[in-house]
């Protein structure tokens, strides 16, 4: 049982890591593109940064990466709870066996 949970938990962690990297890439790339677009219109650096951050909130590429990361995070948290419960059950079974 523990091996099964561990076999499922490990891919969930890997998926979370992959989604986190995708989110970082999307965040960096999209922010830079939006920032450069604002700067090309003659906006100051601080104003361009503000415009880019606000634009990120409705950017579909960034929002998709954020959603994937949040979903993977929830799955990983659930798997972690299942892993903890399985460990507790196995410890209780081992204690009763002794």
Beta strands, then each sheet from edge to edge (+ up, - down):
end
